[in-house]
Amino acid sequence: MDEIKEKVKVVIGKIIQFIKEAKIELKKVTWPTPKQTLASTAVVIIIVFIVSIYLGIVDFVLAKLVKFVLG
């Protein structure tokens, strides 16, 4: 029973150490400004829109091609 308690203490100690180190690392992060976040989000949305249109066209063309080949 004491062995289990010791293992639990070790695991809890490791978890606490991890959380402390994560907190220290998060203080080093340079977070983007709201303006930068908005600009990045807009770029991502535009790229997703362009890629989805491209893939939609490719899918349409390939579907027509398969339909033509298979009858």
Secondary structure, DSSP 8 states (H G I E B T S, - for coil): -HHHHHHHHHHHHHHHHHHHHHHHHHHH-----HHHHHHHHHHHHHHHHHHHHHHHHHHHHHHHHHHHHH-
